[in-house]
Amino acid sequence: MSEVPIVRYWFSPTYNDPTLFVTTLLCVLSHQRRRWMLTGQKADGSFRPQDARWLDWCYVEGIRRINRALNNKETAVTDNMILNVLIMAAADGGTLSMDALESPFQAPLRSLQWLDIYSSVSASPVHLQGLTQLIHMKGGLEMVQLPGLGAILSFFELINCSKALSHPQFSFMSLQGIDDPTLGEYFMFDVESLKNQYIELHRVGCSEEYLAIVQAIRIHLLVLDKYMKGLLPNPDLRQLSDRRNLIQHRLMSLQPTSQCDAVQVNLSEACRLSTIILSVGVIFPLSGNEAPFIRLSDMLKAELEYCGALAVLSERQYTNTLIWILTLGGIAATRTPSRSWFVDKLSTVPLTSTTRWLEVNAAADVVKEIGTEHSVAIHAAVSKIDDIKRLILQIVERYGKIDIIVLNAGLLWQNGSLANVDEVALTSSFKQTSNGAFPLQEAAKHIPNGGRFLLFSSSLTAVSMITPKYLLYAATKGVIG
């Protein structure tokens, strides 16, 4: 494929088709308005009142011209008409805010193909239905001849499928012109070896098709990591787009997995939902309220309760898979009551070895530096009495006594201004602070004469004034005061 940008091929039909000229102007104004609102640039005058009037006129005039062209058999089902309706379906007619870009994930390349912009608002369902009908009448995306349009239509469908959690109706179309590749072919891995490579996922009922998606995600994340570290100074953005879009197309094409008798506990559907959370958060990052994080976390919670996963939380053979599922579910449930449910279940999953939690815990570096003979990292929540008792017991079993206990119980969990504090955050913070006294009670039984308690606030060593995001944590100090 030529290196000439695809849109160059669209100039000629735009100049020669009055309807497409109007809708293209609508596309430009709509995109300008979205960027203006989503990036908080209202003060710079980049979108003026006359621009808004032109946008409204183009929308109304575009509909009028499209309806007239649809009555003409020669212009009803053409590439130009499909492009017209695509623009109308994606046209911005809603009220947006900067919050529309918020996500519990910090994903790279969110603006690739303007995904952050086009996933921030809902497509018009009427125009979307008409677009789908036109593509079917055309014979599918493969029959679209205008260079790049098939890939753009495929991308647009992926956005809407990912938001609605539905399956794509059309095949994947590549920006590079690669015809419907398999994941193994595109990412260059051996599909036959996946069962052995992901034996734990295969053991809980995950299909080979799903394992191929996981492997493709793993490879793509390695590429993203290199990009973030500056090791890919001139990346092929078309290839990165195709990689991301192909993964998302295959993932959204997976059917929900029903229970089967071949495995003791079937976590395949929970894995599928967790992977969608990861994908719409990092791989194919959707924006703001349009992203289905809350719905996905609710679906995942219901699936875990249904499939019997809660009965095996303490079984070590499922540890890695359950940690992954519950962690992603908890992230998706940010700012919802379900978050505490995921956190609670995650805290009951046992360690598979001494180092299992160390691999994902910042304490690992400290333990390695001091030496495992003189230090140990134990995962426990000081907001939970049972965890506190287990923490003290494990320390005493290892060292026989406790000479000094240093207590610093508190987390700056406030997200944004005080107006964003909800009941979940309030309860969690108060438990951290108020239950922080119980480690002292448990440890006192094992501290000999001459032992010491050290209680301090690490935040006071770094700040000397109350900042807005410190308000929730400061409020919990009232329990002690």
Buried (B, 14 or more C-beta within 10 A) or exposed (E): EEEEEBEEBBEEBBEEBEBBBBBBBBBBBBBBBBBBBBBEEEEEEEBEEEBEEBBEBBBEBBBEBBEEBBEEEEBEBBBBBBBBBBBBBBBBEEEBEEEBBBBBBEBBBBEBBBBBBBBBBBBBEEBBEBBBEBBEEBEBBEEBEBBBBBBBBBBBBBBBBBBEBEEBEBBBBBBEBBEEBEBBEBBEBEBEEBBEBBEBBBBBBBBEBBBBBBBBBEBBBEBBEEBEEEEBEEBEEBBBBBBBBBBBBBBBBBEEBEBEEEBEBBBBBBBBBBBBBBBBBBBBBBBBBBBBBBBBBBBBBEBBEEBEBEEBBEEEBBBBBBBBBBBBBBBBBBBBEBBBBBBEBBBBBBBBEEBBBBEEBEBBEEBEEEEEEEEBBBBBBBBBBEBBBBBBEEBBEEEEEBEEBEBEBBBEBBBEEEEEBEEBBBEBBBBBBBBBBBBBEBBEEBBEEEBEEEEEEEBEEEEEEEEEBBEBBBBBEEEEE
